[in-house]
Amino acid sequence: MPRPIEALVHLDAIAQNFAAVRERARGRKIWAVVKANAYGHGLERVLRALDAADGLALLDLAEAARARAAGWRKPIVLLEGVFQPADLDEVVRLRLTVTVHEPRQLEWLAHARPASPIDVYLKANTGMNRLGFAGEAGQRALQALQALPQVRVAAVAMHFANADAPADYTGAARAEQQWQRFTQTFSDWRGERSVSNSAALFLRDDIKDHWVRPGIALYGGTPVTGTPACAFGLRAAMTLRSRLIAAQSVAVGQGVGYGSRWVARRPTRVGIVACGYADGYPRHAPDGTPVLVAGRRVPIAGRVSMDMLTVDLTEAPHAEVGSPVELWGARLPIDSVAEASGTVGYELMCALAPRVPVRVLDATDKEEGDAHG
């Protein structure tokens, strides 16, 4: 019998989340962000649930080649562009759109002689201070690209640093400043723009762009810290589940796990779950991080080990060896686990380890998928 841990990828949830995004986009075109192996869900797995997207946004040529090999024929944009001049040949072969965010990429395009024109997204740095041309440098870069016959500027773009900030938080003002810088930089541009990530898509009605770039929302994570994903009509697309493989009675004063971080204050029954940091669960998850055991929410007790973690079964006295466990999913939001662990749902999704078996479910498999827990 295999170890009782598995991840479920719910294609019906991804399709539902995409529908929520489409409604919110109000006619704008959608780049479905599938970088990092579709946020850990598996690029090839999710494509059929995203077939209504207008394009895919990802990072590197290998991912783009995988998408094309899987049958994707619509546009693909490389969010970080190319990393060496030779990559441009593959860009043409795979029919990709490339982001240009720094001077070397401009030079490579200027010297390229592609068999067909290359579509380009020009990225502005409006305050994120990672990638892009700031201020007047953005205007000069646009002019330089427009002068190249081998290039077609498809759109100008930027990325928000604080789009998920509440209206009464200083981050909201910074997001507004970024938007104003962007519109000022490209005040004479009459072509398409791509600005909105998941947070901006759901929080800001004032953004007038043509292509939106939802990522986390497609997979059922919240686009806004502190607000549950269900408030936006989003469902968890990944369930990480396992079972109890042992139980122990711990006397007052006894510790649990490496370092005896958790010490029993009363006689306590603890359960051992077949899931650890080698499966992608956060090792730094503190005592109290929620886990769903036999339908009840119980807290982690003790340090997460490589292959297992321990929970306090006080609130689930009926649980026994073999009882189902949900580490995150439909009934235990991944964002709740992430918040308790001092991280974000993105990291947990992307950290799913290769050794965890993955099963893909669609709407007809939903009942089977829920039967475990």
C-alpha positions as CSV (number, residue, x, y, z in Angstrom):
1,M,0.0,0.0,0.0
2,P,1.5,3.4,-0.9
3,R,2.0,6.1,1.7
4,P,-1.4,7.7,2.3
5,I,-0.6,11.2,1.1
6,E,-1.8,12.7,-2.2
7,A,-2.7,16.0,-3.8
8,L,-5.9,16.5,-5.7
9,V,-6.1,19.1,-8.5
10,H,-9.7,20.1,-9.1
11,L,-10.1,21.1,-12.7
12,D,-13.8,22.1,-12.1
13,A,-12.6,24.6,-9.5
14,I,-10.0,26.1,-11.9
15,A,-12.8,26.5,-14.5
16,Q,-15.1,28.1,-12.0
17,N,-12.3,30.5,-10.8
18,F,-11.6,31.4,-14.4
19,A,-15.3,32.2,-14.9
20,A,-15.2,34.5,-11.9
21,V,-12.1,36.2,-13.4
22,R,-13.8,36.5,-16.8
23,E,-16.9,38.1,-15.2
24,R,-14.7,40.6,-13.3
25,A,-12.6,41.4,-16.4
26,R,-15.6,42.9,-18.1
27,G,-14.5,42.2,-21.6
28,R,-10.8,42.6,-21.2
29,K,-8.6,39.8,-22.5
30,I,-7.0,37.4,-20.1
31,W,-3.5,36.2,-19.7
32,A,-3.8,33.1,-17.5
33,V,-0.6,33.1,-15.4
34,V,0.7,29.5,-15.4
35,K,4.3,30.2,-14.3
36,A,6.0,27.9,-11.7
37,N,4.3,24.8,-13.2
38,A,0.9,26.5,-12.9
39,Y,1.6,27.4,-9.3
40,G,2.4,23.8,-8.5
41,H,-0.8,22.4,-10.0
42,G,0.9,21.1,-13.2
43,L,1.0,23.1,-16.4
44,E,-0.2,20.3,-18.6
45,R,-2.9,19.4,-16.1
46,V,-4.6,22.8,-15.9
47,L,-4.6,23.7,-19.6
48,R,-7.9,22.1,-20.4
49,A,-9.5,24.0,-17.6
50,L,-8.1,27.2,-19.0
51,D,-8.9,26.7,-22.6
52,A,-11.1,29.8,-22.7
53,A,-8.2,32.1,-21.7
54,D,-6.9,34.4,-24.4
55,G,-3.3,33.6,-23.7
56,L,-0.8,32.1,-21.2
57,A,1.7,34.0,-19.2
58,L,4.8,32.2,-18.0
59,L,8.5,32.6,-17.5
60,D,10.8,30.5,-19.6
61,L,11.2,28.8,-23.0
62,A,10.9,25.4,-21.5
63,E,7.5,26.1,-20.1
64,A,6.4,27.6,-23.3
65,A,7.6,24.6,-25.3
66,R,5.7,22.3,-22.9
67,A,2.5,24.4,-23.4
68,R,2.9,24.2,-27.2
69,A,3.6,20.5,-27.0
70,A,0.4,20.1,-25.0
71,G,-1.6,21.6,-27.8
72,W,-1.8,25.3,-26.8
73,R,-2.1,27.4,-30.0
74,K,-3.1,30.8,-28.6
75,P,-0.6,33.5,-27.5
76,I,2.0,33.0,-24.9
77,V,3.9,35.8,-23.2
78,L,7.3,35.4,-21.5
79,L,7.0,37.6,-18.4
80,E,10.8,38.0,-17.9
81,G,11.6,38.1,-21.6
82,V,14.6,36.3,-23.0
83,F,18.0,35.7,-21.2
84,Q,20.3,35.6,-24.2
85,P,20.2,36.6,-27.9
86,A,20.0,33.0,-29.1
87,D,16.6,32.6,-27.3
88,L,15.0,34.8,-29.9
89,D,15.2,32.0,-32.5
90,E,13.1,29.9,-30.2
91,V,10.7,32.8,-29.6
92,V,10.0,32.9,-33.3
93,R,9.7,29.1,-33.6
94,L,7.2,28.9,-30.7
95,R,5.4,32.1,-31.7
96,L,5.9,33.9,-28.4
97,T,5.5,37.4,-27.1
98,V,8.5,38.7,-25.1
99,T,8.6,41.2,-22.3
100,V,11.4,43.8,-22.6
101,H,12.4,45.2,-19.3
102,E,16.1,46.2,-19.5
103,P,18.5,47.7,-22.0
104,R,20.3,44.5,-23.1
105,Q,17.1,43.0,-24.3
106,L,16.6,46.1,-26.4
107,E,20.1,45.6,-27.9
108,W,19.4,42.0,-28.7
109,L,16.2,42.8,-30.6
110,A,18.0,45.6,-32.4
111,H,20.5,43.2,-33.8
112,A,18.1,40.3,-34.4
113,R,17.0,39.4,-37.9
114,P,14.0,37.1,-37.2
115,A,12.1,35.3,-39.9
116,S,9.0,37.1,-38.8
117,P,8.3,40.2,-36.5
118,I,8.5,39.6,-32.8
119,D,5.7,40.8,-30.6
120,V,6.9,42.7,-27.5
121,Y,5.5,43.8,-24.2
122,L,7.4,46.8,-22.9
123,K,7.6,46.8,-19.1
124,A,7.7,50.0,-17.0
125,N,9.1,50.2,-13.5
126,T,6.6,52.4,-11.6
127,G,7.7,51.6,-8.1
128,M,8.0,47.8,-7.7
129,N,11.7,48.3,-8.4
130,R,12.3,44.8,-9.8
131,L,12.0,44.9,-13.6
132,G,11.2,47.6,-16.1
133,F,12.2,51.0,-17.4
134,A,11.5,53.9,-15.0
135,G,10.1,57.3,-16.0
136,E,11.6,58.8,-19.2
137,A,13.6,55.7,-19.8
138,G,10.3,54.0,-20.6
139,Q,9.4,56.6,-23.2
140,R,12.9,56.2,-24.8
141,A,12.6,52.4,-24.8
142,L,9.2,52.6,-26.5
143,Q,10.6,54.9,-29.2
144,A,13.5,52.6,-29.8
145,L,11.3,49.6,-30.1
146,Q,8.9,51.4,-32.4
147,A,11.8,52.2,-34.7
148,L,12.7,48.5,-35.2
149,P,11.0,46.9,-38.2
150,Q,11.5,43.4,-36.8
151,V,9.5,44.3,-33.7
152,R,5.8,44.9,-33.0
153,V,5.0,46.6,-29.7
154,A,1.9,44.7,-28.6
155,A,1.4,46.4,-25.3
156,V,3.0,48.4,-22.5
157,A,2.8,46.8,-19.0
158,M,3.6,47.2,-15.3
159,H,3.2,45.3,-12.1
160,F,1.6,46.5,-8.8
161,A,3.5,46.2,-5.5
162,N,0.5,47.0,-3.3
163,A,-2.7,46.2,-5.3
164,D,-3.9,44.0,-2.5
165,A,-3.8,46.8,0.1
166,P,-7.0,47.9,1.8
167,A,-8.3,51.4,0.9
168,D,-7.3,52.8,4.3
169,Y,-3.7,51.5,4.1
170,T,-0.7,53.5,2.9
171,G,-0.1,50.7,0.3
172,A,-3.3,51.8,-1.5
173,A,-1.8,55.2,-2.0
174,R,1.4,53.7,-3.4
175,A,-0.7,51.6,-5.8
176,E,-2.4,54.8,-7.0
177,Q,1.0,56.4,-7.4
178,Q,2.2,53.5,-9.5
179,W,-0.9,53.8,-11.8
180,Q,-0.4,57.5,-12.2
181,R,3.3,57.1,-13.0
182,F,2.4,54.5,-15.6
183,T,-0.2,56.6,-17.3
184,Q,2.2,59.6,-17.3
185,T,5.1,57.5,-18.8
186,F,2.9,56.3,-21.7
187,S,0.6,59.3,-22.0
188,D,1.0,59.3,-25.8
189,W,0.6,55.6,-26.2
190,R,-2.7,54.6,-27.8
191,G,-2.1,50.9,-28.0
192,E,-2.9,48.1,-25.5
193,R,-1.9,48.0,-21.9
194,S,-1.6,45.2,-19.4
195,V,-1.6,46.2,-15.7
196,S,-4.1,44.2,-13.5
197,N,-2.9,41.2,-11.5
198,S,-5.5,39.2,-9.4
199,A,-5.6,41.8,-6.7
200,A,-6.1,44.8,-9.0
201,L,-8.7,42.9,-11.0
202,F,-10.9,42.3,-8.0
203,L,-10.2,45.5,-6.0
204,R,-9.8,48.3,-8.5
205,D,-12.5,49.4,-10.9
206,D,-10.6,52.4,-12.1
207,I,-7.9,50.5,-14.1
208,K,-8.4,50.8,-17.8
209,D,-6.3,48.2,-19.4
210,H,-6.8,45.6,-22.2
211,W,-5.1,42.5,-20.9
212,V,-5.4,41.3,-17.3
213,R,-3.0,38.8,-15.7
214,P,-4.7,36.7,-13.0
215,G,-2.5,34.2,-11.2
216,I,-3.4,33.2,-7.7
217,A,-7.1,33.7,-8.2
218,L,-7.2,31.0,-10.8
219,Y,-6.0,28.5,-8.3
220,G,-8.4,29.5,-5.5
221,G,-6.0,31.5,-3.3
222,T,-7.2,34.8,-2.1
223,P,-6.0,37.8,-4.1
224,V,-6.4,40.1,-1.0
225,T,-4.6,39.4,2.3
226,G,-7.1,39.0,5.1
227,T,-10.1,38.3,2.9
228,P,-11.2,34.7,2.2
229,A,-11.0,33.5,-1.4
230,C,-14.7,32.5,-1.2
231,A,-15.6,36.1,-0.8
232,F,-14.6,36.6,-4.5
233,G,-16.4,33.4,-5.7
234,L,-13.1,31.4,-5.8
235,R,-12.6,27.7,-4.9
236,A,-9.6,25.8,-3.8
237,A,-8.0,24.1,-6.8
238,M,-5.6,22.0,-4.8
239,T,-6.3,19.6,-1.9
240,L,-3.4,18.2,0.1
241,R,-4.6,15.3,2.1
242,S,-3.3,12.3,4.1
243,R,-4.2,10.1,7.1
244,L,-3.3,9.6,10.7
245,I,-0.7,6.8,10.8
246,A,-0.3,6.7,14.6
247,A,-1.5,8.1,17.9
248,Q,0.3,8.6,21.2
249,S,-0.8,9.5,24.8
250,V,1.4,12.3,26.1
251,A,1.7,12.9,29.8
252,V,1.9,16.4,31.4
253,G,5.4,17.8,30.9
254,Q,6.3,15.5,28.0
255,G,7.5,17.0,24.8
256,V,6.6,16.1,21.2
257,G,8.9,16.1,18.2
258,Y,12.4,17.4,17.6
259,G,13.5,19.9,20.2
260,S,10.4,19.2,22.3
261,R,9.0,22.5,21.2
262,W,5.5,21.6,22.3
263,V,5.1,20.3,25.8
264,A,1.8,18.9,27.2
265,R,0.1,21.0,29.8
266,R,-2.5,18.2,30.4
267,P,-2.7,14.6,29.4
268,T,-3.1,14.8,25.7
269,R,-3.7,12.4,22.8
270,V,-1.7,13.4,19.7
271,G,-2.0,12.1,16.2
272,I,0.8,11.6,13.7
273,V,0.1,12.6,10.1
274,A,1.9,11.3,7.1
275,C,3.0,14.7,5.8
276,G,6.2,16.6,6.4
277,Y,8.5,19.2,4.9
278,A,9.8,16.8,2.3
279,D,6.2,16.8,0.9
280,G,6.2,20.6,0.7
281,Y,4.5,21.4,4.0
282,P,6.2,24.4,5.7
283,R,8.8,23.2,8.3
284,H,8.4,26.6,10.1
285,A,4.7,26.1,10.7
286,P,4.2,26.9,14.4
287,D,2.2,25.2,17.1
288,G,-1.5,25.9,16.5
289,T,-1.3,25.9,12.7
290,P,-4.7,24.4,11.7
291,V,-5.1,20.9,10.3
292,L,-8.4,19.1,9.5
293,V,-8.6,15.7,11.1
294,A,-11.7,13.5,10.7
295,G,-13.7,16.7,9.9
296,R,-12.5,18.7,12.9
297,R,-10.0,21.5,13.0
298,V,-7.1,20.7,15.3
299,P,-3.7,22.4,15.9
300,I,-0.2,21.3,15.1
301,A,1.7,20.3,18.2
302,G,5.5,20.3,17.8
303,R,8.0,20.8,15.0
304,V,7.2,19.6,11.5
305,S,9.5,16.7,10.6
306,M,10.7,15.6,7.2
307,D,8.0,12.9,6.7
308,M,5.4,13.6,9.4
309,L,3.8,16.2,11.6
310,T,1.9,15.9,14.9
311,V,-1.5,17.3,15.9
312,D,-3.3,17.7,19.2
313,L,-6.4,15.6,19.0
314,T,-8.3,17.1,21.9
315,E,-10.9,18.6,19.6
316,A,-11.2,15.4,17.6
317,P,-11.5,12.6,20.2
318,H,-13.2,10.3,17.7
319,A,-10.1,10.4,15.4
320,E,-8.1,7.1,15.1
321,V,-5.3,5.6,13.0
322,G,-6.5,5.8,9.4
323,S,-8.7,8.9,9.9
324,P,-8.6,11.3,7.0
325,V,-6.6,14.5,7.2
326,E,-6.8,17.6,5.1
327,L,-3.7,19.8,5.2
328,W,-5.3,22.4,2.9
329,G,-8.1,22.4,0.4
330,A,-11.9,23.0,0.1
331,R,-12.6,22.8,3.8
332,L,-9.3,24.2,5.2
333,P,-8.3,27.2,3.0
334,I,-4.6,27.2,2.1
335,D,-4.5,30.9,3.1
336,S,-5.4,29.9,6.7
337,V,-2.4,27.6,6.8
338,A,-0.1,30.1,5.1
339,E,-1.1,32.9,7.5
340,A,-0.5,30.8,10.5
341,S,2.9,29.9,9.1
342,G,3.9,33.4,8.3
343,T,3.9,33.0,4.5
344,V,1.5,33.1,1.6
345,G,-0.6,30.6,-0.2
346,Y,1.5,31.0,-3.3
347,E,4.5,29.5,-1.6
348,L,2.6,26.5,-0.3
349,M,1.1,25.7,-3.7
350,C,4.5,26.0,-5.4
351,A,6.3,24.0,-2.8
352,L,4.3,20.7,-3.4
353,A,7.1,18.1,-3.6
354,P,7.5,15.8,-6.6
355,R,7.2,12.7,-4.3
356,V,3.6,13.6,-3.6
357,P,1.3,11.7,-5.9
358,V,-1.1,14.0,-7.8
359,R,-4.6,13.0,-9.0
360,V,-6.6,15.2,-11.3
361,L,-10.3,15.5,-10.8
362,D,-13.0,17.1,-12.8
363,A,-16.6,17.7,-11.9
364,T,-17.6,14.0,-12.4
365,D,-14.9,13.0,-9.9
366,K,-15.9,15.5,-7.2
367,E,-17.7,13.0,-5.0
368,E,-14.8,10.5,-5.2
369,G,-12.4,13.3,-4.3
370,D,-14.3,14.3,-1.2
371,A,-14.7,10.7,0.0
372,H,-11.2,10.6,1.5
373,G,-12.0,13.3,4.1
